[in-house]
């Protein structure tokens, strides 16, 4: 490979790929909850009684503003209802192992609970050290769910200009399109990372092209750059090497920097087959409408994008074609118009295929959040009326909206009772229904989580119950009972009701 032409390096300074406008993200430090989070913790139903031999952990309590980075959060106790000692009696190893088990496709109610736990402001485990492993595990979990903006805000609040956090901060910033702050920090302190590629990219990004080129040559000499990075950085630093060069296939081990280098070198990659976090890059205003729609649906699926923002994209313009995502766009627009016109026949015509589409794409809860309230006010009949009832039960205001329907039949009566927190066991037929009725008839946590609660491990108990419930199939009654019972016992009644409704309506096909 020829040496870099330093006289050509400045040509990229005004390149559109480098001068692109960063994602217009919600400022998480000012508005910390655009994603779905769980309702605040209520007074627990079943408190351990005094004199039961419960162990009070010997922990050191410190003010949150002077705590370790692991203590940082975006949601204060006043918002979550969770105590500052949420994690302190657990070990870092145990909690990081549990965070790693979070499903990429959780029940929406459990997903909201995961976000609450991941973003909660609380003291870290008592064994937390300067390596910030607990915070890094939370950042990894948020990243995997596609919640890049809150993860980036969490890292920034922790003070990422330090070695343990810099690499994650840099990767999140690359996905978000706001890497200048990270690059400026690296320019001030090159020891923040041992990744040559970050130093090279940031040197060029900050305008120090000569140092970037010299760092690149050094990295090549010591064999520090894998083949994809080597070639991509060479093209990035010297645009003369791009023309005529063999187009590189996407790496099987994609990184945020490689992704951005493809973009900067004039060969942007589609994100649909990449991990969910990469979908955020399609919402920076540099992709076409279809790419934005597909990205928004992927992120809305895990609650990482507000329903209203997805609706804004759905209604941005007329669909360009038919089939696939264009049919969903057309049907959402048709439903909007039919509701606005109070045209019951038109609503019934479009709602049935749209509901089928959105359930298949994992967006039933999103659609319900948008339209359950206006549909509950319309006199829909037949299958459309049943869908409107189901949407009411899947909406944030399920308890109020469900009361606007007159339950007809065993199924509807059981679901309506569940929405009120009183499912009738006499109406339960399936394994899932019987397990749910049993769980709502008790005030005690399951045995495994009860032991955690007695030892002051509230966060671990909640997370363990959430994972157990989220992984349960509709035929795994004991796991459903255990997960729901613990959530209710610690005061997460709303989460328990919503999760139970979603098990029946989304997983069991009730």
C-alpha positions as CSV (number, residue, x, y, z in Angstrom):
1,X,0.0,0.0,0.0
2,X,1.4,3.4,-0.9
3,X,2.2,6.0,1.8
4,X,-0.5,8.5,2.6
5,X,-0.6,11.7,0.6
6,X,-0.5,14.3,3.4
7,X,-1.3,17.1,1.0
8,X,-4.7,15.5,0.2
9,X,-5.8,14.9,3.8
10,X,-7.5,18.3,4.2
11,X,-9.8,17.5,1.3
12,X,-12.1,15.6,3.7
13,X,-12.5,18.5,6.1
14,X,-15.6,19.7,4.2
15,X,-16.8,16.3,3.2
16,X,-20.6,15.9,3.7
17,X,-20.1,12.7,5.5
18,X,-17.9,14.4,8.1
19,X,-19.9,17.6,8.3
20,X,-23.3,15.9,8.7
21,X,-25.7,17.2,11.2
22,X,-25.9,15.1,14.4
23,X,-29.0,13.3,15.3
24,X,-31.6,15.8,16.8
25,X,-31.9,13.8,19.9
26,X,-33.9,14.6,23.0
27,X,-31.6,16.0,25.6
28,X,-31.7,13.2,28.2
29,X,-30.2,15.3,30.9
30,X,-33.2,17.7,30.6
31,X,-36.0,15.2,29.6
32,X,-34.9,11.8,30.9
33,X,-37.8,9.6,29.9
34,X,-38.8,9.6,26.2
35,X,-38.5,5.8,26.3
36,X,-41.1,3.6,28.1
37,X,-40.3,3.1,31.7
38,X,-42.2,1.3,34.4
39,X,-44.7,3.0,36.7
40,X,-43.2,4.0,40.1
41,X,-42.9,1.4,42.8
42,X,-45.9,1.3,45.1
43,X,-46.1,0.3,48.7
44,X,-45.2,-3.4,48.7
45,X,-48.1,-5.8,49.3
46,X,-46.2,-8.3,51.4
47,X,-43.4,-6.8,53.5
48,X,-41.2,-9.2,55.5
49,X,-42.4,-9.2,59.1
50,X,-40.2,-8.0,61.9
51,X,-38.5,-10.8,63.8
52,X,-38.2,-13.1,60.9
53,X,-34.5,-13.2,61.0
54,X,-34.1,-11.0,57.9
55,X,-30.5,-9.9,57.4
56,X,-29.7,-6.2,57.3
57,X,-26.7,-5.8,55.0
58,X,-23.7,-3.9,56.3
59,X,-23.2,-1.4,53.6
60,X,-21.6,2.0,53.3
61,X,-24.0,4.8,52.2
62,X,-22.6,7.7,50.4
63,X,-24.1,10.9,48.8
64,X,-24.9,10.1,45.2
65,X,-23.1,13.3,44.0
66,X,-19.9,11.9,45.4
67,X,-20.4,8.3,44.6
68,X,-18.5,6.2,42.1
69,X,-19.5,6.3,38.4
70,X,-21.4,3.0,38.9
71,X,-24.0,5.0,41.0
72,X,-25.0,7.3,38.2
73,X,-28.5,7.2,36.8
74,X,-31.0,9.3,34.8
75,X,-34.1,8.5,36.9
76,X,-34.0,9.6,40.5
77,X,-35.7,7.7,43.3
78,X,-38.5,10.3,43.3
79,X,-39.4,9.1,39.8
80,X,-38.9,5.4,40.1
81,X,-39.9,4.9,43.7
82,X,-36.8,2.7,44.1
83,X,-34.6,3.2,47.1
84,X,-30.9,4.4,46.8
85,X,-29.8,1.0,48.3
86,X,-31.4,-0.9,45.3
87,X,-28.2,-2.7,44.3
88,X,-25.8,-2.4,47.3
89,X,-26.3,-5.8,48.9
90,X,-25.7,-7.6,45.7
91,X,-22.4,-8.4,44.0
92,X,-21.2,-6.8,40.7
93,X,-20.6,-10.3,39.2
94,X,-24.1,-11.4,39.9
95,X,-25.8,-8.3,38.6
96,X,-23.7,-8.0,35.4
97,X,-24.5,-11.7,34.7
98,X,-28.2,-10.9,35.1
99,X,-28.0,-7.8,32.9
100,X,-26.4,-10.0,30.2
101,X,-29.4,-12.3,30.2
102,X,-31.9,-9.5,29.1
103,X,-33.7,-10.6,26.0
104,X,-33.4,-8.6,22.8
105,X,-37.2,-9.1,22.4
106,X,-38.8,-8.7,25.8
107,X,-42.4,-8.3,26.8
108,X,-43.1,-4.5,26.5
109,X,-44.0,-4.3,30.2
110,X,-40.9,-6.0,31.3
111,X,-38.8,-4.0,28.8
112,X,-40.1,-0.8,30.5
113,X,-39.0,-2.3,33.8
114,X,-35.6,-3.1,32.4
115,X,-35.2,0.5,31.4
116,X,-36.2,1.7,34.8
117,X,-33.6,-0.6,36.5
118,X,-30.9,0.3,34.0
119,X,-31.4,4.0,34.3
120,X,-32.2,4.2,38.1
121,X,-30.0,6.5,40.2
122,X,-28.8,4.3,43.1
123,X,-25.7,3.4,45.0
124,X,-23.7,0.6,43.3
125,X,-23.0,-2.8,44.7
126,X,-20.8,-2.7,47.8
127,X,-17.9,-4.4,45.9
128,X,-17.9,-1.9,43.0
129,X,-14.4,-0.8,42.1
130,X,-12.9,2.0,39.9
131,X,-13.3,-0.1,36.8
132,X,-17.0,0.9,36.5
133,X,-18.0,-2.7,35.5
134,X,-21.5,-2.3,36.9
135,X,-22.2,0.8,34.8
136,X,-20.5,-0.7,31.7
137,X,-22.9,-3.7,32.0
138,X,-25.9,-1.3,32.1
139,X,-24.5,0.5,29.1
140,X,-24.1,-2.7,27.2
141,X,-27.7,-3.8,28.0
142,X,-29.1,-0.4,26.8
143,X,-27.0,-0.6,23.6
144,X,-28.4,-4.1,22.8
145,X,-31.9,-2.8,23.2
146,X,-31.2,0.1,20.8
147,X,-31.5,2.7,23.5
148,X,-28.4,4.6,22.4
149,X,-29.5,8.1,23.4
150,X,-30.2,7.2,27.1
151,X,-27.0,5.1,27.2
152,X,-25.0,8.0,25.9
153,X,-26.6,10.4,28.4
154,X,-25.8,7.9,31.2
155,X,-22.2,7.7,30.1
156,X,-21.9,11.5,29.9
157,X,-23.4,12.0,33.3
158,X,-20.9,9.5,34.8
159,X,-18.0,11.6,33.4
160,X,-16.7,9.5,30.5
161,X,-13.4,11.3,30.1
162,X,-11.7,8.5,32.0
163,X,-10.2,5.3,30.8
164,X,-12.8,2.8,32.0
165,X,-15.7,4.5,30.2
166,X,-14.1,6.1,27.2
167,X,-14.4,3.3,24.7
168,X,-18.1,2.8,25.3
169,X,-18.7,6.6,25.2
170,X,-16.9,6.8,21.9
171,X,-18.8,3.9,20.3
172,X,-22.2,5.3,21.5
173,X,-21.3,8.8,20.2
174,X,-20.4,7.4,16.8
175,X,-23.8,5.8,16.5
176,X,-25.5,8.9,17.7
177,X,-23.5,11.2,15.4
178,X,-22.1,13.3,18.3
179,X,-18.6,12.1,18.5
180,X,-16.9,15.5,18.6
181,X,-16.9,15.8,22.4
182,X,-15.3,12.3,22.7
183,X,-12.7,13.2,20.1
184,X,-12.0,16.5,21.9
185,X,-11.5,14.6,25.2
186,X,-9.1,12.1,23.4
187,X,-7.1,15.0,21.9
188,X,-6.6,16.4,25.4
189,X,-5.7,13.0,26.8
190,X,-4.6,10.3,24.3
191,X,-4.2,7.8,27.1
192,X,-8.0,7.5,27.4
193,X,-7.9,4.5,25.0
194,X,-5.3,2.1,23.6
195,X,-7.3,1.8,20.3
196,X,-5.1,3.2,17.6
197,X,-8.1,3.5,15.3
198,X,-9.9,5.9,17.7
199,X,-6.9,8.1,17.9
200,X,-6.5,8.1,14.1
201,X,-10.2,8.9,13.5
202,X,-10.4,11.5,16.1
203,X,-7.2,13.2,15.1
204,X,-8.6,13.7,11.6
205,X,-12.0,14.6,12.9
206,X,-10.4,17.4,15.1
207,X,-8.4,18.7,12.1
208,X,-5.0,17.3,13.1
209,X,-4.5,15.3,9.9
210,X,-0.7,15.1,10.1
211,X,-0.8,13.5,13.5
212,X,-3.6,11.2,12.4
213,X,-1.6,10.0,9.4
214,X,1.6,9.5,11.5
215,X,-0.4,7.5,14.1
216,X,-1.8,5.4,11.3
217,X,1.7,4.6,10.0
218,X,2.8,3.7,13.5
219,X,-0.2,1.4,14.0
220,X,0.5,-0.3,10.7
221,X,4.1,-0.8,11.5
222,X,3.3,-2.6,14.8
223,X,0.5,-4.6,13.3
224,X,-2.2,-3.0,15.5
225,X,-4.8,-2.7,12.7
226,X,-6.8,-5.6,11.4
227,X,-7.2,-5.7,7.6
228,X,-10.7,-4.0,7.4
229,X,-9.6,-1.2,9.6
230,X,-6.3,-0.8,7.9
231,X,-7.9,-0.3,4.5
232,X,-10.8,1.8,5.6
233,X,-8.6,4.2,7.6
234,X,-6.3,4.5,4.7
235,X,-9.2,5.5,2.4
236,X,-10.6,7.8,5.1
237,X,-7.3,9.7,5.5
238,X,-6.4,9.8,1.8
239,X,-9.4,10.1,-0.6
240,X,-7.1,9.4,-3.6
241,X,-6.9,5.8,-2.5
242,X,-10.7,5.4,-2.7
243,X,-11.0,5.7,-6.5
244,X,-10.1,2.4,-8.1
245,X,-9.8,0.6,-4.8
246,X,-11.6,-2.7,-4.4
247,X,-14.9,-2.2,-2.6
248,X,-14.6,-3.9,0.8
249,X,-17.4,-6.2,2.0
250,X,-18.9,-5.3,5.4
251,X,-16.9,-6.9,8.2
252,X,-18.6,-9.8,10.0
253,X,-17.5,-8.1,13.2
254,X,-19.0,-4.7,12.6
255,X,-18.0,-1.8,15.0
256,X,-19.5,1.7,15.1
257,X,-16.2,3.1,13.8
258,X,-16.1,0.7,10.8
259,X,-19.7,1.6,10.1
260,X,-18.9,5.3,10.1
261,X,-15.8,4.8,8.0
262,X,-17.9,3.0,5.3
263,X,-20.2,6.1,5.4
264,X,-17.3,8.6,5.3
265,X,-15.7,6.8,2.4
266,X,-18.8,7.0,0.2
267,X,-20.1,3.4,0.7
268,X,-22.7,3.7,3.5
269,X,-24.1,0.4,4.7
270,X,-27.8,-0.6,5.3
271,X,-28.5,-1.2,9.0
272,X,-31.4,-3.7,8.7
273,X,-29.0,-6.7,9.1
274,X,-26.9,-5.1,11.8
275,X,-27.5,-5.1,15.6
276,X,-30.5,-2.9,16.6
277,X,-28.3,-0.1,17.9
278,X,-27.1,0.7,14.4
279,X,-30.7,1.6,13.4
280,X,-30.2,4.9,15.3
281,X,-27.8,6.1,12.6
282,X,-30.7,6.1,10.1
283,X,-32.5,8.7,12.1
284,X,-29.9,11.4,11.5
285,X,-31.6,12.8,8.4
286,X,-29.1,11.3,6.0
287,X,-31.0,8.2,5.0
288,X,-34.1,7.8,2.8
289,X,-37.6,7.6,4.1
290,X,-37.8,3.8,3.9
291,X,-34.6,3.4,5.8
292,X,-35.9,5.8,8.5
293,X,-39.2,3.9,8.7
294,X,-37.5,0.5,9.1
295,X,-35.1,1.9,11.7
296,X,-37.9,3.5,13.6
297,X,-39.9,0.3,13.7
298,X,-36.9,-1.7,15.0
299,X,-36.3,0.8,17.8
300,X,-40.0,1.3,18.7
301,X,-40.2,-2.5,19.0
302,X,-38.0,-2.3,22.1
303,X,-39.4,1.0,23.4
304,X,-36.2,2.8,22.4
305,X,-38.2,5.2,20.2
306,X,-41.4,6.9,21.4
307,X,-44.6,5.9,19.6
308,X,-45.3,9.4,18.5
309,X,-42.0,9.7,16.7
310,X,-42.8,6.5,14.8
311,X,-46.2,8.0,14.0
312,X,-44.6,11.1,12.7
313,X,-42.6,9.1,10.2
314,X,-45.6,7.0,9.2
315,X,-47.5,10.2,8.3
316,X,-44.6,12.2,6.9
317,X,-45.6,11.6,3.2
318,X,-47.5,9.3,0.9
319,X,-46.2,5.8,0.6
320,X,-43.9,5.4,-2.5
321,X,-45.0,1.8,-3.3
322,X,-47.0,-1.1,-2.0
323,X,-46.2,-4.2,-0.1
324,X,-44.3,-4.7,3.1
325,X,-43.7,-1.6,5.1
326,X,-45.5,0.6,2.6
327,X,-48.8,-1.3,3.3
328,X,-48.3,-0.5,7.1
329,X,-47.7,3.2,6.2
330,X,-50.8,3.3,4.0
331,X,-53.0,1.6,6.6
332,X,-51.8,3.9,9.5
333,X,-52.6,6.9,7.4
334,X,-56.0,5.5,6.4
335,X,-56.8,4.8,10.1
336,X,-55.7,8.3,11.0
337,X,-58.1,9.7,8.4
338,X,-61.0,7.4,9.4
339,X,-60.7,8.3,13.1
340,X,-60.6,12.0,12.2
341,X,-63.8,11.6,10.1
342,X,-65.4,9.3,12.7
343,X,-66.0,6.9,9.9
344,X,-66.8,3.6,11.7
345,X,-67.0,1.5,8.5
346,X,-63.6,2.8,7.3
347,X,-62.1,2.1,10.7
348,X,-63.4,-1.4,10.8
349,X,-62.1,-2.0,7.2
350,X,-58.5,-0.9,7.8
351,X,-58.1,-1.9,11.5
352,X,-58.2,-5.7,10.9
353,X,-55.3,-6.0,8.5
354,X,-53.3,-3.2,10.2
355,X,-53.6,-5.0,13.6
356,X,-52.4,-8.2,12.0
357,X,-49.4,-6.4,10.5
358,X,-48.5,-4.7,13.7
359,X,-48.7,-7.8,15.9
360,X,-46.5,-9.6,13.4
361,X,-43.9,-6.9,13.6
362,X,-44.0,-6.7,17.4
363,X,-45.6,-3.2,17.3
364,X,-49.1,-4.0,18.7
365,X,-48.4,-2.1,22.0
366,X,-47.1,0.8,20.0
367,X,-50.3,0.9,17.9
368,X,-52.4,0.6,21.0
369,X,-50.6,3.5,22.7
370,X,-51.5,5.7,19.7
371,X,-55.0,4.7,19.0
372,X,-56.7,2.7,21.8
373,X,-58.3,5.8,23.3
374,X,-60.0,7.1,20.2
375,X,-61.1,3.6,19.2
376,X,-62.6,3.0,22.6
377,X,-65.0,5.9,21.9
378,X,-66.3,4.4,18.7
379,X,-69.0,1.8,18.4
380,X,-67.0,-0.9,16.7
381,X,-68.5,-4.3,16.2
382,X,-67.4,-7.8,15.4
383,X,-63.7,-8.5,14.9
384,X,-62.9,-4.8,14.9
385,X,-64.6,-4.4,18.2
386,X,-62.6,-7.2,19.7
387,X,-59.4,-5.7,18.4
388,X,-60.3,-2.3,19.9
389,X,-60.9,-4.1,23.2
390,X,-57.5,-5.8,23.0
391,X,-55.8,-2.5,22.1
392,X,-57.4,-0.9,25.2
393,X,-55.9,-3.6,27.4
394,X,-52.5,-3.2,25.8
395,X,-52.5,0.6,26.2
396,X,-50.9,2.6,29.0
397,X,-54.4,3.5,30.3
398,X,-55.6,-0.1,30.2
399,X,-57.5,0.0,33.5
400,X,-59.6,3.1,32.5
401,X,-60.1,2.2,28.9
402,X,-61.1,-1.4,29.6
403,X,-64.0,-0.2,31.7
404,X,-65.5,1.5,28.7
405,X,-66.2,-1.9,27.1
406,X,-69.0,-4.3,28.1
407,X,-67.2,-7.7,28.4
408,X,-68.9,-10.3,26.4
409,X,-68.0,-14.0,26.9
410,X,-65.5,-15.7,29.2
411,X,-62.4,-14.4,27.6
412,X,-63.4,-10.8,27.7
413,X,-64.6,-11.1,31.3
414,X,-61.3,-12.7,32.5
415,X,-59.2,-10.0,30.7
416,X,-61.4,-7.2,32.1
417,X,-61.0,-8.6,35.6
418,X,-57.2,-8.8,35.1
419,X,-57.1,-5.2,34.0
420,X,-58.6,-4.3,37.4
421,X,-56.2,-6.6,39.2
422,X,-58.9,-9.2,40.0
423,X,-58.8,-12.0,37.4
424,X,-61.6,-14.5,38.2
425,X,-60.1,-18.0,38.7
426,X,-63.4,-19.5,37.8
427,X,-63.0,-18.1,34.3
428,X,-59.4,-19.3,33.8
429,X,-59.0,-22.1,31.3
430,X,-55.5,-22.1,29.8
431,X,-52.3,-22.8,31.7
432,X,-51.4,-19.1,31.4
433,X,-54.8,-17.9,32.7
434,X,-54.7,-20.3,35.7
435,X,-51.1,-19.2,36.6
436,X,-52.1,-15.5,36.3
437,X,-55.2,-16.0,38.5
438,X,-53.0,-17.8,41.1
439,X,-50.4,-15.1,41.1
440,X,-53.0,-12.4,41.7
441,X,-54.5,-14.3,44.5
442,X,-51.3,-14.1,46.6
443,X,-49.4,-11.3,48.2
444,X,-46.2,-13.1,48.8
445,X,-43.0,-13.1,46.6
446,X,-41.9,-16.4,45.2
447,X,-39.5,-18.5,47.4
448,X,-36.3,-17.7,45.5
449,X,-36.9,-14.0,45.4
450,X,-38.2,-13.9,48.9
451,X,-34.8,-14.9,50.2
452,X,-33.2,-12.1,48.1
453,X,-35.6,-9.6,49.6
454,X,-34.9,-10.7,53.2
455,X,-31.2,-10.1,52.5
456,X,-31.8,-6.6,51.2
457,X,-31.3,-7.4,47.5
458,X,-34.3,-5.6,46.1
459,X,-32.9,-4.8,42.7
460,X,-31.6,-8.3,42.2
461,X,-35.0,-9.7,43.2
462,X,-36.8,-7.5,40.8
463,X,-34.4,-8.2,38.0
464,X,-34.5,-12.0,38.6
465,X,-38.3,-12.0,38.6
466,X,-38.5,-9.9,35.4
467,X,-36.1,-12.3,33.7
468,X,-38.0,-15.3,34.9
469,X,-41.3,-13.9,33.7
470,X,-40.0,-12.6,30.4
471,X,-38.5,-16.0,29.4
472,X,-41.6,-18.0,30.4
473,X,-43.7,-19.5,27.7
474,X,-47.6,-19.5,28.1
475,X,-47.4,-23.1,29.2
476,X,-44.8,-22.5,31.9
477,X,-47.2,-21.8,34.7
478,X,-44.8,-22.0,37.7
479,X,-42.5,-19.4,36.1
480,X,-45.4,-17.1,35.4
481,X,-46.7,-17.4,39.0
482,X,-43.2,-16.8,40.5
483,X,-42.5,-13.7,38.3
484,X,-45.9,-12.1,38.7
485,X,-46.0,-12.8,42.5
486,X,-42.7,-11.2,43.2
487,X,-43.4,-8.1,41.1
488,X,-46.7,-7.6,42.9
489,X,-45.2,-8.3,46.3
490,X,-42.6,-5.6,45.9
491,X,-45.2,-3.0,44.7
492,X,-44.9,-3.3,40.9
493,X,-48.6,-3.9,40.5
494,X,-48.9,-2.0,37.2
495,X,-46.0,-3.9,35.6
496,X,-47.5,-7.2,36.8
497,X,-50.9,-6.4,35.3
498,X,-49.5,-5.2,32.0
499,X,-47.1,-8.2,31.7
500,X,-50.0,-10.6,32.4
501,X,-52.2,-9.0,29.8
502,X,-49.3,-9.1,27.3
503,X,-48.6,-12.7,28.0
504,X,-52.2,-13.6,27.1
505,X,-52.7,-11.2,24.2
506,X,-49.3,-11.3,22.5
507,X,-47.8,-14.7,23.4
508,X,-50.7,-17.0,24.2
509,X,-53.0,-15.8,21.5
510,X,-55.9,-15.3,23.9
